[in-house]
Amino acid sequence: MNVEVIWYDGKTSRVYEASLNFSETGFVRLTADNISLRYAIDGISVAEPVGNLKPKIYFPDGSNCELSDLSAIRPYLPKTSGLFEFIHRCESKFIYAAGVAVLAVGVFAFMILYAVPEMARQIANQIPPALEQTLGRQLLDTLDRLVFEESRLPLDRQAQLSASFLKSIDSMNSTIDYQILFRSSPKMGANALALPSGIIIFTDEIVELAESDEALIGVLAHEVGHIEQRHSIRHVLQDSVVALLLVTITGDISSISSIGAALPTLMVQLKFSREFETEADDFAIRYLQDNNISTEPLLELLKSLDKKYDEEDTGISNYFSSHPATIERIKKLKRR
C-alpha cells in the first residue's frame, strides 16, 4: 500500500513530495528524493482533519506529512480518539452536523431554562446571612444616592405602618430579620422593593395611592415572597453565569464576593422574571387567604396603578412594571 503525501522534515522549511509504504507489518517507510526513512507504526501519531485542515501524520523524529485523505490507510494507522472521528463525521456530513447543532441548541436551552436557575437557587440558599446583610446595605446606599429621597410621611404614620407590617411578618414564621423603611421617590413613583437582606422599602407614593392598609399588606406579602425565595440573589446569579459556575465548581460561597462590588448596580437595574413575580404573587395570595384578609384592596390598588401609570416602564426595577402584566394579575386576584 503506497500513498502520496507532502512531507516536512521538521528541520528546514523545505517541502518534499513523498510517499508512504505500509507493506511491512508494523512499520511505515517514507521515501522522498534520495531519503528513505522507516518508522514503527506505534511510534507515530495522527491528527484527524478539522474544518479545512488536512489530516497529518507525525513521526518520532519531529517530521510530519500531510495527505488529502486517511480512509485508504486508516487500517494501518494507530487508533485515534473516537471523539476526533466523531467530529470529523459531523463536519463531513450535513445530517450529522445538523443533528449536532440541534443537540447543542437543546443542551443550551436546558442549561438556561433549568440547570442555571437550579444552581442559582441552591447557591442563594447557602449564602451566609452576614453576606446578605452587606449586600443589602450596599444596595440601599446605592438606591439612596440614585433614586430615593427622605420620606415625607409623618413619623407617626411610618411607625404605625411599620408595626403593622412587622406584626404581619411575625405571623409568617420567617427566620429572616426584616426591616421596614419608607422613602420618597418621584423617579420611581408608587413602588415597593425587597432587598436581599430583609429590607423592604415602601415609597410615599404607594402609601398615598393605597386606599387602605390591607392593600399595603398585600404588597408587603409579595415583597416577603421575593425575600423568602431569594429572588434577588438568584436573579443576579443567573445573569452572572461565570460567578455562578465558579461557586458551583469550587463550592466556595465566599467567592460570590467577587461580584459584590457590581451587585448594587446590577440590582438597581433588576427586573424579576415572570416566574419569580408569579411565585411572589402566589405567596402573597396564600398569606392573605390564610389570614382571612380580602384580596379586594390589593386588586383595587392594582387597578389604580394600571390607570395611573398604564404599565409605564421607568427604567428602574419596579414592583408593578416588572410584574406579569397588571391585567393578568387583576384577573388572577379576581379568580381568588
N, C-alpha and C positions, 0 to 999 in steps of 0.2 A: 504494500500500500504506500503510494507516494502522493504527496500533496504540495503544491507550490505555495510559498509564503514570502513575506518580506521580513528580513532578519536584521536586527540591530545588535552589534557586538557588545554594547554596554560600555565601551571604552572610547569610541570616537563617534562623530555624528554621521558617519557613513552608513548608507542604506544598501543592503545586499538583496539581490534576488536569490532565493534559496529554495531548497526542497527538503521535506521531511520524509523519512522512510521508516516504516513500522514493521518491516519483515522479520526482525529479530525479536523474539518473545521477551518482553520485559524491558526492551530498550528502544530508543529512537535515535536515528542517525540524521544529522543535519549536514547538508552539503551546500557550499556556496563558493563559487570560483574554485580556488585551489585549497579551500578549507573543508575539512571533514571532522565533525565532532560527534561523539557518542555519549548519550545521556541515559541514565536509568529512569524508567518511567516514573517510579515512585519518588524521584527527586525533583520532578518538575511540578509547576502549579499552573492552573488555568484560570483566566479571567473571562467570565461569560460576557457576551455582548450586552451593552446597556445603551438604550437610545440609539444614537447614530454611531456609537463607538464599536469598532470591530472587536472580535474576540482576540485574546492574546495568550501565548504560552511563554512562561517564564522559566529559564533554566538556572541551575545552581551556580553557574559562573558569572551571573549578572546579565547575561544577554537575554534577548527575548525576540519573539517573532509574532507577526500579525498576519492573520488569514481572514478570508471572507466568510468561511462557514466551518462550524465544528462537527456538523452532523456526520460526515463521512468517516472522521477519525475518532469520534467520541468513544466507541468501544475500546480503543487502545489507551485512552487517557485516564488519569486518576479521577475518581468520582468527585464531583463538586457538590457544594451545598444545594440541597433541594430548593432552598429559598431562591437562589440565583436562577435556577432552571425555571422555577415558577414565575419569577419576574420577567424572564425572557419570553416565556409563553404568553404572558399577559400583554407584553409590548408588541409581540409579533402577530397576534390575532385580535381582531376587533371585538369579537364576542367575549373574550377573556378580559380585555381592557374595560369593556362596558360593564361586565359583571363586577370587577374590582371597584370601578367608580361608584356603582350603586351600593356596594358593600361599605365603601368609605363614607358615603353620604349617610348611610344608615347608622354606622358607628358614631359619626359626628353628631347626628341628631340625638342618639341615645345619650351620649355624653352631656350634651347641652340640656336636654329635657329631663333627664333622670339622674345620671351619675353626679354631675356637678352640683345640682341642688341638694342631693342627699349628702354629699361630702360637706357642703356648706352647713347643712343642718347639724350634722354630727360635730363639726368643729365649733360652731357657735354655741352649742350646749356645753362645751368643755372650757370655754373662756372663763378665766377667774373673775369673780366679781370686782376685784380691785382694778383689773384692766378695763372692764366695762365702765366703771366709775370714772376712770381717767379719760376714756374716750368721750363719755357723756359731758364731762366738764369742758373738754376741748371744743366739742361741737357747740355747746351752749355759748361759750365765749365767742366763737365764730359767728353764730346767729345774732348775738347781741351787737356785734360790730356791723353786720351787714344788713339785717332786716328788722331788728327789734328796737323798740323804744320803751321807756319806762311806762308801766301800766298807769292808766288814768282812772281805773276803777277805785272807788272808795275802799279804804283799808278794811273796814268792817265787812264790806261785801266780799272782798277777797278771802277774809278769814272765814266767813260763813260758808262760801263755796268750797274752800279747802277742807274744812271739817266734814262737810257732807261728802265730798269726793273720797277722802281717806276712809271714812266710815264704810262707804260702798266697797272700796278696795279690800278692807279688812274682811268683809263677808265673802270674798273670793278665795280666801285661804292661800294667798300668794306668799312666797318666801322672799320676794324682792322688796327692798326698801324704797317705797315710792315717795316722790316729792312733787307737789303741785305748784306751778308757777304761772304768773299772769304777765303778759306783755301786750303793748300796743304795737300794731304793725300795719300802717297804711299800705305798704307794699304787698303784704300777704292777704290782708282783709280778714274775713271771718275764717278762722282756721284753728286747728289743734294739732300738736305734734308730739310724738313719743320718741324720746332719746334712749339709747341703749342702756343707760344706767338706771332707768326707772323714773327719769324726769319727764313729766307731762306738762306741756305748755298750752295754755288757752289764750287766744288773743282777746282783747277787749271787744273786738268787733263781733266775734261769735257769741260772746256772753250777752251783748246787747241785742243781737239778732234773735236769739232764742226766746221763745215766748214763755218758757217755763224751765225750771231747774231739771225736770225729768228729761227734757231733750238733751241737756248737757250731760246728764248721767249716761245717756245712750252713747254720746260722743266719747265720754270717758271710758266706757266699757270697750269701745272699739280700739282706743289707744292702748289700753291694758292688753288687749288681744295681740297687738303688734309686739309689745314688750315681752309678754309671756312666751311668745313663739320666736323670739329673737329675730324678727323680720329685718331690722335694720342691718345687723351684723351679717345675716345670711345673704342679704341682697348685695352688700358691698363685697363679700367674699366671692359670690357668683360672678360679679363684674371684675374681680381681681383674680383671674384664674391662676396666674403664676404663683401668687401668695397662697392660694388655696391648695395647689398641688404641693408646694413646699411644706406646708403644715401636714398634709396627708402623708407625704413620703417620710418626713423626718419624725413626725409625732411630737414635734416641739411647738406647743401652743404659743410660747413666748415669741416665736418668730413672726407672729402676726403683727408685732410692734413695728415691723419693717414698713408697714403701710400706715402706721399710726399717724404720722405727720400729715399725710394726704387725706386721711379719713374724714375729718370735718368738712373739707371742701367737697369731697365726694358725696357726703350725706346731705349737704345743703341742696345739691342738685338731684338728690334721690327721688325717684318716683317708684313706688312699690308696684310689683307685678299684679295683674288682676287676680292671680291665685292668692297672693298674700292679702290683698284687700278683701277678697271673699272670705278667707279664713277669719280675719279680724271682724268682719260683719257678722259672721256666724257666731263668734264668741260673744259679741255684744247682744245679739238677739237671744241667745241662750241665757245670758245673765239677766236680761230684762224679764224674760218669761219665768225663770226660776224664782225671781223675787217679786212676781206679780206686779211688775211695772209695765204700763202700757207702752207699746211701740208707737203709738199715735203721735206723741210730742216730737219724737225723732223724725217721724215721717213728715210732719208739718215743717220742721226745720229744714229738711232736705228740699221740700217744695219751695220754701222761701229762698234758699240758696240757689236753686235752679233758676228761679225767676230773677234773682238779683244779679247773678254772675253769668248765667247762660253757659255754664261749663267753661268759663274763660280760663285760659292757661296763663298763669302769671310767670312761668319760667322758674318757679321755685317749688320745691316739694310741697304739695298742697293736699290737705286731707280730703278735700272734695274733688278737685280736678284730677287727682291721680287715682281716684277710686273707679270701680266699674261705673259706667255711665249712670248718672243720677236717676234717670228714668227707670233703668233696670233695678236700681236699689229701692226706689219707691214701690215698684211692683212687688219686689221681694218682701218688703215690710208689710204691704197690704195682704199678702198671702199668709203672713203670720198673724 
